[in-house]
Amino acid sequence: MSISFKNAFGMHPDAMVIREKRTQVLAENIANADTPGFKARDIDFQQVLANTQHRQSRAAARTHEKHFAIDSSVRKEMQYRNPDQPDTGDGNSVDIHRERNLFMQNDLAYRTSLQFLDGRITSLKKAVKGQ
């Protein structure tokens, strides 16, 4: 009897890839908080996840039936964020408090998916061993 990783893990592997990329984008925003003219960017997690799952539903995207079909083309789906604060005169649109909050929320969601996958893998190991 074969195990379907898609059924076993659900959306969590895809979510972790997207969250990792979003972490990078948010970190870039934080690092450039004092860079004149820098525009804050973000990734719409729900949209990218839906697009990723839609792409994965097409069997032709994979070269082998046991390969994961994860598309990492998130950069084209990245968007500039509309600033919540007035322009300070240097053209920078980064709100450091907002970026830190989004970074922490993204980190928490990443860790949640990681814990879910860890528990699922532990369960699958027990099932394979017959425990």
N, C-alpha and C positions, 0 to 999 in steps of 0.2 A: 504494500500500500504506500503510495507516494504522498508526500506532504506538500501542500500548496503554500508557498511562502506568502503569496498575496493574501490568502485567506487567514494564515496564521498571524501575520504582522500588520495587515490592514494598510492604512495610509502612513503609518509612523516612519518607515524608511524614507519615503518621499518628503515628509514633513521635516525630518532632521536635515536633509540636504538643503532644503529651502531655508530653514532657520539658520543653518550655518552660513549661508550666503548673506542672509539678512543681518546676521551678527557682524559680518565684515563691512557691510554698507553703513550700519549704525556706528561702528567703530571709526570708520573714515569720517563720518560727520562730526563725531566728538573730537577727533584729532585735528580737524580743520575749523574748529569753532572760532578761532582768531584769524583765519586766513581771509583777507579782503576779497570780496567777490565770490566766495564759495557759496554754492547753493546746496542746501540739505536735500538728500535723496532718500528714498525708501522703496521697499518692495511690498506690494499688496499681497500678503501671504495667501489669503483666500483665493484670489484670482490665479496666482501662480500654481497653487496646489490643484485647483480645478483644471487648469490647462495641462499640467503634468499628468494627472490621472486620465484626462481625455486622450492625450497622446499615447499613454500606455495601453489604452483599450484597443488600439489598433495593433494587431498581431504582426503586421509587416514591419513595424519599427524595430523588432528584435531579430538578431541573426540566428538565434538558437532558442528553442522553447524554454530552456531553463535559465536563460539570461534575464537579468532585471533590465527593464527598459526605462532607465532614469535619464531624463533630458536635463542637462545642467545649463540651459540657455536662459538663465534668469536675468542676465544683464540687459537684454532687450526689453524686458518687462519692468525694468526699474524706472521710477518716475521721480520728478522733482516734487518736493513737498511745498505746499502753500504755507508761507510763514504766518505764525500766530502773533508775532510781535512786530512793531513798526521797524522800518529800516533804520539802522544806527548810523547810516552815512557811509559805511564801507561796502555795502552791497552783500554782506554775509547774511544768510537766512537761517543759520543754525541757532536753535534755542537749546542751550546745553542741558537745561533741566528736563525738557521733553525728551531729548535724545537719551539721557541716562535712564529715564523711566522706561522708555521703549526698549532699551538695551536689556534692562533687568527683566522685563516681561517676556522678551524673546528668549532670554537665558532660562527662565523658569519653564517655559513651554518646551524648550529643547530638552531640559533635564527630565521633564515629565514623560516625553516620548522615549527617552533613553531608559528610564525606569520601567516603562511598559514593556519595551523590547527585552530588557534583561529578565523580567518575570516570565515573559512568553518563552524565551529561549530556555530558561530553567525548567519550565513545564514540559517543553518538547524533549529535553534531555531525559527527564524522568519517564516520559512516555516511551521513548526509544529503549531505555533500559528496563522497562517493565515494572517500574516502582509505583 
